Amino acid sequence: MSTSLNVAVIGAGMAGTTHANAWRQVGTVFDLGLPRVHLSTIADAHLPLAQDAAERYGYDRAVDDWRAVAEDPEIDIVSIVVGNALHRQIAEALIEAGKHVLCEKPLADTLDNARAMAQAEARAGVVTSVGFTYRRNAALAKIAQLVSDGHLGEVHHIDGRYWCDYGADPSTPMAWRYKGPMGSGALGDVGSHLIDCAELVAGPIVSVSGAVMTTAITERPVVAGHVGRGTTAESAPGRDLVREPVENDDIATFTARFASGAVGTFSVSRVAWNMPNDLILNVMGSRGRASWDLARTGEIKVDDIHSPAGLGGARTVLVNPEFPYFARGSSMAFGGVGLTQIEQFTYQAYAFLQQVAGVTDGFPPCATFADGYREMLIMDAIARSAAAGGAAVDVSDLA
């Protein structure tokens, strides 16, 4: 297609620049024929951050107010990558302005706002999506395929964890991630991804139980100026020794039951010392098992009934052209090259662009706002379970 679509990114932090890079790379993977992407605008309340991202990733301009993006009639597609308390306001304004919206997870800060966004999506004449990028991970998608094809037999148990350390240092300043009700902390941030990964593999969760949530670091220092990843009270300019209470969870654990009858055991943390991004999923079935570790994202481990007698045990299978997304998603598409988490964003951008262009024979569609709202219902059920001493909560009862 000769059509060109103008893209903007609202938010220039770590995830924002990853979106910026994905839109830059989207025309280099898979098949030709989609509209070309023109890199228009990076917006961030901290203008130097926006300027830096715009220069590094080749965008035309940087602005310090997201409203400049909403009001620009030339912009067609927007990634929202800011604090989730801002998602509803920005998304509704962009939808009203006729722009296609890709919004980071979790969908919103509250169930009411998430529900309103799902309702806005239902009325919208544009493409809207929430960014569950791990759906585009080749290794995880292959495990989902093994389950769907029955290769592992009947799935009995899913075990997963997502442990991070971005909040492990008590001198890390107060920021939006540490505000909001229990369930919107580590669970909302990284747990939202873990829940979506589990459902990608094993199908819908119908109930949760045994939830425990805790705040390990109960207060954090307040500092003046911009707070970014790696900022500490000691390093921030104009630091202030005033401290504020942390309002949400550092750690959450829970069990789940799936519609298939499988059970799940899960834990999430943002205070796991020296574990920057540790995501692991194990799938146990009646005829085999499979495991995936984000730290080794170019491979999976599989053990099944096809192993010769006496030679059973997990074998490593490298991501290769037989895996989803890999054959045309890498410039060096052969086993051993591997993929990183970064590629997931590019593949997500490509799938979103397909939807905008009305292509229906390509990738599975991106997660919708309705999907994001449902995932928040599950997180709310986990928070309810924890508040009730671990009691079982039926997810369908909360809709």
C-alpha distance (Angstrom), angle and dihedral (degrees) to the residues before:
residue distance angle dihedral
M1 . . .
S2 3.79 . .
T3 3.79 93.0 .
S4 3.80 116.0 113.6
L5 3.79 121.8 -151.7
N6 3.80 122.0 -156.4
V7 3.80 115.5 -134.1
A8 3.80 131.6 -160.9
V9 3.79 132.8 -176.3
I10 3.81 121.8 -150.4
G11 3.79 107.6 -154.2
A12 3.80 126.7 37.6
G13 3.78 102.6 -156.8
M14 3.79 125.7 109.2
A15 3.81 96.3 -63.9
G16 3.80 92.1 37.4
T17 3.79 93.3 57.1
T18 3.80 88.8 46.6
H19 3.81 88.3 57.6
A20 3.80 89.0 46.0
N21 3.79 89.9 53.8
A22 3.82 92.2 46.0
W23 3.80 92.1 56.2
R24 3.79 88.8 47.7
Q25 3.81 91.1 53.0
V26 3.80 99.7 38.3
G27 3.81 94.6 96.0
T28 3.80 92.8 54.9
V29 3.81 99.7 63.6
F30 3.80 136.3 68.5
D31 3.79 121.7 -8.9
L32 3.77 129.8 -10.9
G33 3.78 122.8 -124.4
L34 3.80 102.1 80.1
P35 3.81 121.5 112.7
R36 3.77 115.2 -80.6
V37 3.79 116.2 -109.3
H38 3.78 121.8 -127.7
L39 3.81 113.8 -159.2
S40 3.79 103.7 -133.3
T41 3.80 118.4 160.5
I42 3.80 144.6 4.0
A43 3.82 115.4 -161.6
D44 3.78 127.0 -167.1
A45 3.80 132.6 153.0
H46 3.81 86.6 -128.2
L47 3.81 98.7 64.8
P48 3.84 97.4 -163.3
L49 3.80 88.4 58.9
A50 3.80 91.2 50.9
Q51 3.80 91.6 47.1
D52 3.78 92.3 50.3
A53 3.82 92.4 49.8
A54 3.81 93.1 45.8
E55 3.79 91.9 51.9
R56 3.80 95.7 44.6
Y57 3.80 96.4 46.1
G58 3.79 98.9 37.1
Y59 3.82 103.2 -109.4
D60 3.79 119.9 155.7
R61 3.78 99.2 -125.2
A62 3.79 147.5 0.1
V63 3.81 125.7 -137.5
D64 3.81 133.6 -178.5
D65 3.82 98.1 -141.8
W66 3.80 126.1 62.3
R67 3.79 89.1 -149.0
A68 3.80 88.7 73.2
V69 3.80 86.8 64.2
A70 3.80 94.0 47.0
E71 3.80 91.2 49.3
D72 3.81 96.1 47.2
P73 3.83 106.5 99.4
E74 3.80 91.4 -162.5
I75 3.82 95.6 63.9
D76 3.81 114.8 93.9
I77 3.83 107.1 171.9
V78 3.80 128.8 35.3
S79 3.79 133.0 -173.0
I80 3.83 112.9 -153.2
V81 3.81 109.1 -150.9
V82 3.81 107.0 161.7
G83 3.80 137.3 101.6
N84 3.79 110.3 -44.8
A85 3.81 92.5 -122.6
L86 3.82 86.6 70.5
H87 3.80 97.3 47.6
R88 3.80 99.4 90.9
Q89 3.80 96.4 48.1
I90 3.78 93.4 47.5
A91 3.81 96.4 41.1
E92 3.79 93.9 49.8
A93 3.80 91.4 49.6
L94 3.81 91.8 49.0
I95 3.80 93.1 47.1
E96 3.80 89.7 49.1
A97 3.80 87.9 52.3
G98 3.81 90.6 53.8
K99 3.80 98.0 -109.9
H100 3.80 127.4 142.4
V101 3.81 109.8 -116.9
L102 3.80 131.4 -149.7
C103 3.83 106.5 -176.6
E104 3.79 125.7 -168.7
K105 3.78 121.0 -120.9
P106 2.95 142.4 -65.5
L107 3.77 89.6 51.5
A108 3.81 95.6 -134.3
D109 3.79 144.7 -19.6
T110 3.81 96.8 -102.6
L111 3.79 137.3 27.8
D112 3.79 90.6 -117.2
N113 3.80 91.6 56.2
A114 3.80 92.3 44.2
R115 3.80 90.6 50.3
A116 3.82 90.3 49.9
M117 3.81 90.4 51.3
A118 3.80 91.4 50.5
Q119 3.80 89.0 50.2
A120 3.80 90.7 49.1
E121 3.80 88.7 51.7
A122 3.79 91.1 53.4
R123 3.81 89.7 55.7
A124 3.79 96.3 40.0
G125 3.77 125.0 107.8
V126 3.80 90.8 -155.0
V127 3.80 136.7 74.3
T128 3.81 114.2 -91.4
S129 3.78 128.9 -177.9
V130 3.80 143.4 165.7
G131 3.80 118.1 -131.4
F132 3.80 109.1 -112.6
T133 3.79 91.2 154.5
Y134 3.80 97.4 175.2
R135 3.79 87.6 74.2
R136 3.82 83.5 76.1
N137 3.79 96.5 51.6
A138 3.80 107.6 118.9
A139 3.81 95.5 -146.6
L140 3.80 95.3 47.1
A141 3.80 91.1 44.6
K142 3.80 88.9 53.3
I143 3.81 91.2 54.4
A144 3.81 89.2 49.9
Q145 3.80 87.4 51.4
L146 3.82 91.6 50.8
V147 3.81 89.4 53.0
S148 3.81 93.4 45.6
D149 3.81 91.6 49.4
G150 3.80 91.4 50.7
H151 3.79 93.2 -118.5
L152 3.81 92.0 135.6
G153 3.80 93.4 41.8
E154 3.79 119.4 -134.9
V155 3.79 109.9 -6.0
H156 3.78 110.9 -127.5
H157 3.79 104.8 169.5
I158 3.81 139.4 21.5
D159 3.79 118.2 -168.3
G160 3.78 121.8 -174.4
R161 3.75 143.9 162.7
Y162 3.79 137.1 -175.4
W163 3.79 111.4 -167.0
C164 3.80 123.3 176.9
D165 3.79 134.9 170.6
Y166 3.81 103.6 -151.2
G167 3.81 89.9 112.7
A168 3.81 98.7 36.9
D169 3.81 95.1 99.2
P170 3.84 110.6 78.9
S171 3.81 89.0 -150.5
T172 3.82 91.7 62.6
P173 3.83 102.4 115.1
M174 3.75 128.5 -113.6
A175 3.81 111.4 -87.8
W176 3.80 138.2 160.8
R177 3.81 91.6 -82.3
Y178 3.81 90.4 67.5
K179 3.80 95.8 51.0
G180 3.77 127.9 81.2
P181 3.80 135.1 54.2
M182 3.78 127.0 -45.4
G183 3.78 107.5 -76.0
S184 3.79 94.2 42.0
G185 3.81 95.2 77.9
A186 3.80 122.9 67.5
L187 3.81 89.6 -17.2
G188 3.80 93.3 53.8
D189 3.78 94.7 41.0
V190 3.81 106.3 43.3
G191 3.80 100.0 0.7
S192 3.79 90.1 65.6
H193 3.81 88.6 62.8
L194 3.81 92.7 46.0
I195 3.80 92.3 51.4
D196 3.79 91.7 49.4
C197 3.82 91.4 48.0
A198 3.81 90.9 51.8
E199 3.80 92.3 49.3
L200 3.81 91.2 46.6
V201 3.80 88.1 59.5
A202 3.80 104.3 32.1
G203 3.80 106.5 23.1
P204 3.80 130.4 -117.9
I205 3.79 124.4 -9.0
V206 3.82 111.9 -131.2
S207 3.80 101.9 -178.4
V208 3.79 142.8 7.1
S209 3.78 132.1 -155.1
G210 3.78 144.3 162.9
A211 3.79 92.5 47.3
V212 3.79 120.3 170.5
M213 3.81 123.6 -179.2
T214 3.77 128.4 -177.4
T215 3.79 141.7 173.4
A216 3.78 108.6 -137.0
I217 3.83 96.7 -179.4
T218 3.78 104.8 43.3
E219 3.81 100.4 -172.2
R220 3.78 138.2 24.1
P221 3.81 135.1 -162.3
V222 3.77 120.8 -100.5
V223 3.79 114.7 -132.9
A224 3.79 132.3 -173.9
G225 3.78 122.5 -117.8
H226 3.79 132.4 20.7
V227 3.81 116.1 -15.1
G228 3.79 115.5 -155.3
R229 3.78 137.7 163.1
G230 3.79 109.1 -59.7
T231 3.80 94.9 23.0
T232 3.80 114.6 135.8
A233 3.78 132.3 -177.5
E234 3.81 88.1 -106.6
S235 3.81 95.1 51.1
A236 3.81 100.8 39.8
P237 3.81 116.1 99.2
G238 3.78 116.3 -118.8
R239 3.77 91.2 16.9
D240 3.76 119.3 -168.0
L241 3.80 123.3 -155.2
V242 3.80 92.9 -144.5
R243 3.81 111.7 119.7
E244 3.79 130.8 -154.4
P245 3.80 129.4 -159.6
V246 3.79 118.7 -101.8
E247 3.79 107.3 -120.5
N248 3.80 104.0 -162.7
D249 3.79 145.6 40.5
D250 3.79 128.3 -57.5
I251 3.82 92.1 -178.8
A252 3.80 133.8 23.7
T253 3.79 131.7 178.5
F254 3.80 128.2 -178.9
T255 3.78 146.0 151.3
A256 3.78 126.2 -127.3
R257 3.77 140.1 -163.6
F258 3.81 120.1 -144.2
A259 3.80 128.1 -147.6
S260 3.80 87.5 -113.6
G261 3.81 90.7 61.7
A262 3.80 94.0 -106.2
V263 3.79 119.1 133.0
G264 3.78 127.7 -140.2
T265 3.80 136.2 -154.3
F266 3.80 117.8 -161.9
S267 3.79 143.2 172.9
V268 3.79 134.1 -177.5
S269 3.78 132.5 -173.2
R270 3.79 140.7 173.4
V271 3.82 93.2 -170.3
A272 3.83 100.2 59.3
W273 3.79 101.1 135.6
N274 3.82 114.4 -118.3
M275 3.80 94.0 -8.0
P276 3.81 104.2 115.8
N277 3.81 99.1 178.1
D278 3.80 114.9 -5.2
L279 3.81 112.3 168.0
I280 3.81 119.1 164.3
L281 3.81 131.3 168.5
N282 3.81 126.1 -171.9
V283 3.81 123.2 -169.7
M284 3.81 120.4 -164.3
G285 3.79 120.2 -167.9
S286 3.79 139.2 169.3
R287 3.82 93.1 -99.5
G288 3.79 102.7 30.1
R289 3.77 149.5 -25.5
A290 3.79 136.9 -118.2
S291 3.80 133.7 -164.6
W292 3.78 135.9 -166.0
D293 3.79 128.6 -167.3
L294 3.80 120.4 -169.8
A295 3.81 89.6 -147.7
R296 3.83 86.3 64.2
T297 3.76 97.4 34.1
G298 3.80 93.8 157.5
E299 3.80 92.8 70.1
I300 3.78 146.9 38.1
K301 3.79 131.4 -153.7
V302 3.80 119.0 -129.6
D303 3.81 132.9 -177.3
D304 3.81 120.7 176.7
I305 3.80 146.2 152.3
H306 3.80 91.5 -85.4
S307 3.80 92.2 75.8
P308 3.84 111.8 109.9
A309 3.80 115.9 -105.4
G310 3.77 110.5 -78.5
L311 3.82 92.6 12.1
G312 3.78 100.0 83.0
G313 3.79 121.6 132.0
A314 3.77 139.2 102.9
R315 3.80 112.5 -55.4
T316 3.78 123.8 -162.5
V317 3.80 116.0 -120.7
L318 3.80 116.0 -168.7
V319 3.77 119.9 -137.4
N320 3.81 105.2 -99.9
P321 3.82 139.9 161.6
E322 3.82 90.8 -73.1
F323 3.82 89.3 66.5
P324 3.83 120.9 87.7
Y325 3.82 116.7 -88.9
F326 3.80 96.2 3.3
A327 3.81 106.7 94.7
R328 3.81 96.1 66.6
G329 3.77 96.9 14.4
S330 3.79 95.5 74.4
S331 3.79 130.1 54.2
M332 3.82 87.2 -143.9
A333 3.78 101.4 41.8
F334 3.77 105.1 -179.3
G335 3.78 134.5 102.9
G336 3.78 114.5 -78.7
V337 3.79 96.8 34.2
G338 3.78 93.2 90.1
L339 3.77 131.9 -171.6
T340 3.78 133.6 -109.2
Q341 3.78 131.9 -141.8
I342 3.81 87.9 -99.5
E343 3.81 93.3 70.9
Q344 3.79 91.1 59.9
F345 3.80 89.7 68.2
T346 3.80 91.7 51.0
Y347 3.81 92.0 49.9
Q348 3.81 89.9 47.7
A349 3.81 90.5 51.2
Y350 3.80 89.8 50.0
A351 3.81 92.3 51.0
F352 3.82 90.4 47.5
L353 3.81 90.4 49.7
Q354 3.80 89.2 51.8
Q355 3.78 89.9 55.5
V356 3.80 92.1 48.4
A357 3.81 89.1 50.9
G358 3.81 91.5 48.2
V359 3.81 94.8 -116.3
T360 3.80 108.5 156.5
D361 3.82 103.3 174.1
G362 3.79 99.0 65.9
F363 3.79 133.5 69.7
P364 3.78 123.7 -9.0
P365 3.81 107.6 -87.7
C366 3.77 120.5 -92.3
A367 3.79 120.5 -98.8
T368 3.80 111.9 -81.2
F369 3.79 131.1 -134.3
A370 3.81 84.9 -106.2
D371 3.81 88.2 58.0
G372 3.79 89.4 49.6
Y373 3.80 91.1 50.8
R374 3.80 91.5 50.1
E375 3.80 90.7 50.3
M376 3.81 88.8 53.0
L377 3.81 88.8 52.3
I378 3.80 87.6 57.7
M379 3.81 91.5 50.0
D380 3.79 89.5 48.4
A381 3.80 88.9 52.1
I382 3.81 89.5 52.6
A383 3.82 91.0 50.9
R384 3.82 89.7 48.5
S385 3.78 90.8 50.3
A386 3.80 91.2 51.4
A387 3.81 91.6 48.2
A388 3.82 89.3 51.4
G389 3.78 94.8 52.0
G390 3.81 95.2 -97.0
A391 3.81 98.0 -47.0
A392 3.79 117.7 163.1
V393 3.81 115.1 -97.6
D394 3.78 122.5 -164.5
V395 3.79 108.9 -136.5
S396 3.81 93.8 -151.7
D397 3.80 90.5 59.3
L398 3.81 90.9 64.2
A399 3.79 99.7 56.3
